[in-house]
Amino acid sequence: MEYKPQKVLLKNGIPCILKSPGPNDAAAIIHIMQVTSEETNYMARYADEINTPLHQEQHFLYSTLRSRKDLLVCATVNEKIIANAGINPIADRERYAHRASFGISICKEYWGLGIGSHLLAAIISGAREMGYEQLELEVVCENERGLALYKKYGFEIYGTREHCFKYRDGSYADVHLMMRKL
């Protein structure tokens, strides 16, 4: 699904454009995923694990724009992509058709400016438009900022998965399973 561009103001007064990234944004999307994965341990992958070939990302973005069940929304400041959020169906089965998974990443430099709230509002609106009935996510238990944002938008913890992440140093992180009915 394509999210039509929308201008929002960040808490510091800087304008930000929310839009669906297209094939021409593929390099920037790969870059933002690498940057955000490097900046925090809360992401599902290490930066060096993000090695999608450019042509494959272009095809993915093209397909997502035309999908009836997938949505990507990025945030741009001065035409630079600084955040990304998306939803995907939990599974390609009729019994799962009412559920979507949610993910978000924001460059650390832009944390605390309200981008997460703007992206989450856009994702929730898009999920409703696509007919989803609930959004689901996993969040590292120590990610207090993420937990606060998700709770602000009505997500509730319904379980905890212990040792969900195993870091390269041998330590583990637990994640909360969260859901929001639409």
N, C-alpha and C positions, 0 to 999 in steps of 0.2 A: 504494500500500500504506500502511496506517496503522501507525505505530510506537506501540505502547502506552506511555503515560507511565512513565518510570523516574526515580527519584530517585538522584542521585549527589552525592558531596561533592567540592568543588573543593580544590585544594592549600591554600587558605587557610581551609578548614573550612566555607565557606559552602555551603549546599545549593543544588543546581541540578536543575531538572526537564528531562529530555529528552522531547520529544513531537513528534508530527506536527502542524504548524500546520493549522488549519482555516480556513474562509471568514471567521470572525470575527477572525482574526489577519492578514487581508490588509493593513491599513494598517501594522501593525507590521512585517510582512515587507518591504514596500516601503521603509519607513523604515530598517530594518537594512541593506538592500542599498545605499541611498544613503549612509548613514553609513560603512559599511566601504569603499565605493568612494572616498569622500573621504579616508579615513585612510591609504591606501596606494596605491602605483602597481602593486601586484601583481594587482589585480582586472581583469577583462576590459573593464569599462565605467567611464566617468566617471559621477559622481553625477548630473549633469544629463541623462544619457542614460537614466536610469531614470525613465520617465514613464508606466508602466503605469497605465491607469485602474483605480480601485478595484474596479469590478464585474468587470473582466477578471481581476484577481488573485484575487478571490473565486472565480470560476469555475475558474481554474487550480488553486487549492488544493483545491476540492471534487473536481475530476477526479483530482487526484493521490492523494487519500485512497482513491479507488475503483480506482485503476490496479493492474494486476498487474505492471507493469514500471517504475514510477516510485516514488521514495521521497524524502520530505523529512523531515528531523528538525531541530527547532530546540532551542536551549538557552535556558531562562528562569531568571532570578534575580529573586526577589521579584516574580514574575509579569510581568517585562519580558523580551522577547526580546532576547538579546544575541549570538546566533550562529545560524548556519543552515548546513546541509549537505544535499546531495542527490545522487541518481543518476538517470540517464536512459539509455534504450537508445541505443547508438551510431546505429542506424538501424532502421527498421521493415521489416527484411528477414530472412528465415529464416537466411541465412548470417551475419548479424551478431547473432543472438539471444542469443549467449553473452557478449556484451560490453556493458558499461555505462560511461558517463563519470561522473566524480565532480567535485564542486566544494564549496568550503567558504568561509565568511566569518565572522570573529569580530571583535567590537568591540575596538579596540586597548586599551581600559581593562581588558579581561579576558584579554589575552594572557598566557601563561606560567602559567595556573592549571589546566591539564590539560583544558580544554574540548575542544580539538582531538582529544585522545586519546579522550575519551568519545564524541564525535561520530563519529570514524572507526571505532571499535569497533562502534557502532550501525549504521553504514552497511554495514560488511563483513558483519555478521550478517544484515542485511536483504537484501543482495545475494545471499548464499548461499540464503536462504529463497526468494527469487524465481527461483532457478535460474541466476543468472549464473555464469560461469566465470572472468571476469576483469574487473577495474576498471582504468580508464585515466584519466589526467589530464594537464594541462599545468601547469607551474609555472615562473614567471619564474626564470631561472638565479640571480639575486642573492637570491632569497628563501630565505635560509639556514634560517630557522625552519621554513618549510613543507617544505623538502627534508628536514630532520632528522626531522620528524614522519612524513612519508611513508615514508622509509627505515626508521624504527622499526617501521612496520606492514607491512613487506615489499615496498613498491613499489621497483621498479628502473628506472633510466634506460635507455631503449632508443634514444634519439635526441635531437637538438637541432634546433629550428626557429629559424633565424636571422631576425632582424628581424620577429618575430611581432607585436609591439606597436609601433606608432608613436605616440609621445606628441605632444601639442599643441605642445611646444617644438621638435619636429623630431628628437628623439633616439629611439633604438630600444631594445627589450629582446628578448633571445633567451629562448626557453622550452625547458625539458627536457620530453620526452615520457616519462611514467612509466607503468608497468603493474604490477599485482599479480594473480597467478593465485590463484583461490579454491579 
